Structures are given as structure tokens and as C-alpha cells.
């Protein structure tokens, strides 16, 4: 993985933790995950890739109520 070993990954994690703080890490991870999901959706053009849109979740729960 890009020639990074365990020690380098731990060092990067510590630097990120110091820069952003522990309370902000979950928000950063969520944003990164959403970005990767949107990027994958854009490359494949597959509309079936799940997104975190509230409307999509509501439509999946109540398919008879389409907007």
C-alpha cells in the first residue's frame, strides 16, 4: 500500500489526531466516506450505489410514497 508500513501509518494517524482533535475525527471519516462513495458513483454511473441522502432512505422505507 504505497510502500507505507505499520509505523508510518501509526505516525500519520497520530499527526492527524493532533491536528484535528479526537472530537473531529468521526466527522472527517464520515465526510471521506461520503466523498469516496460519490466518486465511485460518478465513475461507474451506477445509480444503485447507496448514498446518505435522507430522501433515498425515506423512499426505500416507504416505496409507495414517491415524490
Backbone torsions as a table, in degrees:
resi	resn	phi	psi	omega
1	UNK	NA	85.3	178.7
2	UNK	58.0	22.2	178.9
3	UNK	70.7	17.6	179.2
4	UNK	-94.0	129.1	177.0
5	UNK	-95.3	-175.0	-178.7
6	UNK	-62.4	-42.1	-178.1
7	UNK	-63.4	-41.4	179.9
8	UNK	-66.3	-41.3	179.2
9	UNK	-64.5	-39.5	177.6
10	UNK	-64.8	-41.1	179.0
11	UNK	-63.7	-42.6	177.8
12	UNK	-63.0	-42.4	178.5
13	UNK	-61.8	-40.8	179.1
14	UNK	-65.3	-42.0	179.2
15	UNK	-63.3	-43.7	178.6
16	UNK	-63.2	-41.5	179.3
17	UNK	-61.9	-41.3	179.6
18	UNK	-69.3	-40.9	-177.6
19	UNK	-69.0	-43.8	-172.0
20	UNK	-103.5	-20.7	-179.4
21	UNK	85.7	153.3	-175.4
22	UNK	-67.5	-30.5	-177.2
23	UNK	-72.8	-22.8	-176.4
24	UNK	-94.7	-15.1	-177.0
25	UNK	-59.6	-42.9	178.2
26	UNK	-61.2	-36.5	177.6
27	UNK	-65.6	-41.2	179.0
28	UNK	-65.4	-41.7	179.9
29	UNK	-65.4	-40.5	178.6
30	UNK	-64.0	-44.0	178.5
31	UNK	-63.7	-39.7	178.2
32	UNK	-65.6	-41.8	178.6
33	UNK	-63.7	-41.7	178.0
34	UNK	-65.2	-38.7	179.3
35	UNK	-65.1	-43.3	178.7
36	UNK	-64.3	-40.9	179.2
37	UNK	-62.6	-44.8	178.4
38	UNK	-66.0	-38.7	178.5
39	UNK	-63.7	-44.8	178.1
40	UNK	-63.2	-39.9	178.3
41	UNK	-63.9	-39.1	179.3
42	UNK	-68.4	-38.9	-179.8
43	UNK	-70.5	-43.3	-175.8
44	UNK	-83.9	-26.0	-176.4
45	UNK	70.6	16.6	-177.6
46	UNK	-87.7	112.8	-179.3
47	UNK	-74.1	-7.6	-177.9
48	UNK	-84.1	-7.7	177.0
49	UNK	-69.1	127.9	-174.8
50	UNK	-68.5	141.8	173.0
51	UNK	-122.0	169.7	-177.7
52	UNK	-93.2	19.6	179.5
53	UNK	-66.8	135.4	179.3
54	UNK	-65.3	-33.6	-179.1
55	UNK	-65.6	-40.4	179.4
56	UNK	-63.5	-39.4	179.4
57	UNK	-66.2	-40.3	179.9
58	UNK	-65.9	-39.9	179.4
59	UNK	-67.7	-33.7	178.4
60	UNK	-69.7	-35.8	-179.7
61	UNK	-74.0	-37.4	-177.4
62	UNK	-126.0	79.0	-175.9
63	UNK	-67.8	-19.8	-179.5
64	UNK	-77.2	-16.3	-179.2
65	UNK	-104.2	71.5	179.0
66	UNK	-88.1	139.6	-177.9
67	UNK	-85.2	NA	NA
